[in-house]
Amino acid sequence: MAFERKPFDFEEEHLYAALSPEDRNMGYGAVGHVRAELQWYDFQHMWCPERKILDTSAFRRELKDLLRALQRGVFKSEPALSEFSPTVRPVQIFGDFDIRFKVESENYSYFVHCRPMERGYDITIRAYDNSFLLPELAGLHKLPEKCYSVHEGELVLLQRGQHPYMLRIDTDGDLRDMANGLNADLGVTKAQEAAMRMGCLYGFNESCAWPWQYDKNGEPRKFETPKQDKGAR
């Protein structure tokens, strides 16, 4: 499994701890977090799932690989972490220097927060599903003011808080392709279009009007049923 280590980004500080549990678990795709302690050469850790529907066997395999890599590297010992800390711009809080960095793979992002204790470090690793996290950070989990769709064989204009407005167009072209092109010009994703369509039909206060409920193709997300195993413990 390929991991890319990146320095702490102050614009993403809220992903380390400040998000409300509801935001973390829903739109941002928090899978859970690892609680750990590093004392000299002893690294003890425990996995704490937060949204079990994302806590799949594929994620557990990747998490094991990550923890193994960290334990062989920066978490090999306190001296190893201390030697690593200047490369990630430590964050000074209340006189102490917290060490924060993130690790990314193709499917997940891990935000690592190391707090110095009287002896060793208290460590939290928050795991996020990239299919939720990256669109959220890019602002793509918000509903647009308007977009286009196809409804009952007609090209329609969708506007927040209103019913679909039928656009009567004579064309030999494919209406689906036309809607896709118009939405691309507006910067609207298929997930946003799907949420707008359901919001216009059933109400924008309903969960079906949340863009993160849909995948990149505008289809309702399907989740693997998580297996009950010890995982990364």
N, C-alpha and C positions, 0 to 999 in steps of 0.2 A: 504494500500500500504506500503510495507516494504522499508525503506530507510537506507542506510549505510553511516555514516559520516566518512570521511577520512581526514587526515591532508594534508596541502599544500605540493605538490611534485614539487621541483624545475625543474625536468626534464619535467614537463608538464606546465611550466609557460607560454609557448606560447599559450596555450588554453584559458588563461584568457583574452588576448587582442591582442597579437602580430601577430596572423595569418592574412593574407590578406583575404578580404571578399570572394574572389573566392575559396581559399582553405577551409575556414570555411564552406562555403555553399555547396561545392561539396564533395570532398573526405572525409572530417572530419565529415560531416553530421550535421552541425550546424542547429538547428531548429529556434533559435532566442535568445533573451535575455530579461531579466527583468531589468528595471531601477527603482530604489527605493531610498527613503530617510527614515532614521530613526532619528527622533528628539524627544528625551526623551521617551515618551510612544506612539508616533505617527509613524506608519509605513505605508507609502503611496507607491504604486507601479503601474507600467504600463508594459504590455507585448508588445514587439516589435518583430514580426516575421521576419525572415531573409530568410528562404526557405519555402515558404508556402506549398509546396507539402508534407513536413514532419510535418506541423503544423496540425495534425489530431485531431479528437475529443478524441481519447484515450490519446494522449499526453496532451491535455488541461485538462482532468480530473486529470491526474497525477500531472500536474503542480499546479493545485488548491490545491491538497492534500499536496504537498510540501510546498507551501507558507503558508498554514494554520498551518502546523507543525512548520515551522520556526517562524511564528508570535506568536505562543504559547511558543516558546522556546527561542533561542538566539536573535531573533528580537522582543522579548516582550518589551524591553526597552533598552536605552543606558547602564544602569548598567548591564543588563543581557548580552549584547554583550561584555562589558568590562571584565566581570567575565569569559566569555567563551574564550576570546582571548589568554590567556597564554597556553591553551590546544592545540592550533593549530599553534604554532611557528610563531608569527607575523613577517612580512617582513618589514625591515626598508628601507624607500625610502625618500630621501631628508629630513631627520630628523624626519619624522613622521613614525608611525607604521601602515602599511596596514595589514588588517586581511584577509587571504585567506584560503579557505578550499574547499573541494568538497563533494558532496553528490551523491551517486550512487543508482540506482534501477536496476532491471533486464534489463530494456530496454533503460534507459537514464542515462546520467551523467550530473551533474550540477556543474559548477565551479563558486564559490562565491567570490567576491572581494569587500571588505568593505574599503572605504577610509575615514579617519577622516576629517571632515570639522570644521569650526569655531564653529558650533553648530551641533552636531549629526554626522551622517555618510552618505556618498553617496555610494550606493550599486549597483553592477551589478552582475547578475546571468546569465551565459551563459549556454544554454542547448544544448546537443549533443545527437544524436541518436546512441546508442551503436553498432548497426549493421554496421554503417559506422566507428565510432570512434575507436573501439577496434581493428579491422583489420588494420586500418591506423597506430595506435600506434605500432602495432606488425610488421609493415613493409609488410603486406600482400596485400597492395594496389599497390605494385610495380610489374612490369612485371618481371618474372624470365628470366634468360638467355635461358632456354630451358624447355620444358615439353613434355608430350605425350598426344595424343588424338586419337579419331577414326573419320576418314573422308572417306566417300564413301566406307564403309565396310572394310577399311584397318586401321591398326595401323600406326599412323604417328608421326614423331618427329617434334615438332614445335620449331623454333629458331627465336629470335627477328630479324626483318628486312628481313626475308627470307620466301619463300613459303613453305608449308608443305612438308616434305620429307617422302615419302612412305616407310614403313618398311615391306617388304614381309616376313611374318612369317607363317609357317605351324603350326597350333595349333588347338586342339579340345576345347581349353578353350575359355572363353568369352573375347573378345577384350576390352570391356568396363572395366571389372574387372582388366584386365592386365594393362590398362592405369592408372586406379585409383591406383593400387599398385605401379607402377613406379613413379607416381607423389607424392604419399605419401612418398616414399624414398627420393625424392628431396625436400620435404617440400612445395610442390605446392598445393594450394587450388583449388577447383572446379571453384571458381570465377576467379582466375588467369588463369586457363586453358581456360575458355570460352573467356576471353579477348585476350589471345594469339591466339586462333583459329580465332577470328574475325579480329585481327590485321594482321595475315598472309594472310587472304583472301581479306581484304578490305583496309588495310593500317594502320600502327601503329600511324598515326597522327589523326585518326578518333576517335570519342568519344566511339565507340563500342569496342575499345581496352583499355578502362579504367576498371580495375578490380572492382572498387566500383560500376559499373553499374549492377553488378550481385550479386545475393544472395548467401548464403552458399552452395546451391545446383547447382550453376552455371547457374541459370535461370535469365533472365532479371528481374530486380526489378519491382514490381507492387506497385503502391502507391494509398492510399486512397485519394479521393478528399477532401481537407479540407473544413470544414463547415464554413460559414461566421457567426461567433457569437462573442460575447464579450469575451468569454473565461475567462482568468485569470485577466481581468482588474478589 
